[in-house]
Amino acid sequence: MRVGIPSAIVGIIGSAAFYYLDQIDLALMGTLVWRGIGVLGGVIFLLAWMIKPLRQYIIPIHAISMLCYLLMMSGIGYLIFTSPEMTQKHYFAITSGFLSVWFIISLIAQGARRILMYVGAVLVVVTTVLYMVHTTSSTDTAGYIFSIFMVGVFAVLTMRNRARYDYDQAFSMYRLEQSRNRISQQAIDLQDKNDNLVMFSRAMSHDLQGPLRRVRSFLDLYEFRSKDQLPEDTQEYLDLARQHLDQGQKVVHDLLIYSKIGQNELAKTEVDVEKLCQKVEEEQMPLHEGASCVAIIHQIESNIQADEKLIWYLLTNLISNAIKFSSKKKDPEVTIRSQVSDAEVILSIADNGVGFDENFLEELGQPFKRFHGTEYAGTGIGLSIVSQIVKMHGGRFWAESPPGKGATFFCAFPRLS
């Protein structure tokens, strides 16, 4: 539509104007019918543009319009090459006219290229044969006819290559759009599943908290009413029940934290690692048996740009684990480092505790994956929380545990320029 309307108007005006030149400049008679075909090509396209039901056929109508211009030039060429009265001026005029029309059509064919290149190829061959067979002066006209033939072939090949390029481009765009739609749908499905999983985790955690608290209350009430009448083994069972309830409540609490991570936008600020570590240590030391003997060493060289609330969760889990797994060793020690490396700030928490089997490193950060037995309390969710927090900040999380040398956990955060 964008190309066809102006080309139709130019075709109508040009065909009429050249008919006038045929009479005045070339003294060429009998071109009215052929120039009329050229005018008809432009009129056909404009009618299709004005009549809405025909617009769905605009591409083949555009092809017919272009073919009318080629038929116009072919008919006038036949008149010139078959007349014994024609001069070099006439031969030059039809040749230059044919070259111009073929060149323009190859540029403005647009979606009609596939139709034009097949019909145009037939037209090139037919007109060339007719000109060569019926020409009155083969010596003088051979060069002109060959030039028309060559430019016709060139125009057809140009349209063919352009049509193939457009097809490949359209097909690639179609495939790309399909991929985008598929990815968009997968993203929507994944988000729905993630939302459902978060809602399920929260609902499950919320629903579990009530029964666990009630069981704890009933145990306390039973112990209070029985007072000193409880047998020794019964008291032991009550204590064990309380321990497992505490463990269950910790799991529920960690599940709630894990489900909430990533639900809100990061509020990045410059986190004072030294100050935050001290706060976490004050909170964690009373919770671990033998923690008072653990020496905690700070080697903080750089702060990090991160969400301070999430980094608190991260440090709480890593420092708590370091204290827990080293407190039973002789001369327990935990080292917290923060150092700049290339485009990252690497935060590491190392201990000289029991360490873990490095064969489990591939499972690092997976929920409910525990590297130790029941000797050490834990929910198996702490390192998953750490891994998620680091990923949210676009960083890296890994660990090392050489045999007999404890464990070191690394969190690399991107540096902001």
Protein Blocks (a to p, Z undefined) as FASTA:
>chain_A
ZZmmmmmmmmmmmmmmmmmmmmmmnopghklmmmmmmmmmmmmmmmmmmmmklmmmmmmm
mmmmmmmmmmmmmmmmmmmmmpckbcfklmmmmmmmmmmmmmmmmmmnmmmlmmmmmmmm
mmmmmmmmmmmmmpcblmlmmmmmmmmmmmmmmmmmmmmmmmmmmmmmmmmmmmmmmmmm
mmmmmmmmmmmmmmmmmmmmmmmmmmmmmmmmmmmmmmmmmmmmnmmmpcfklmmmmmmm
mmmmmmmmmmmmmmmmmmmgopaccddddddfklmmmmmmmmmmmmpghklmpccddddf
bdcdddfklmmmmmmmmmmmmmmmmmmpghiadddddddehjbccdddddfbebpafklm
mmgoiahiafbdfkbgcehlmmmmmmmmmmmnopacdddddehiapaddddddddZZ
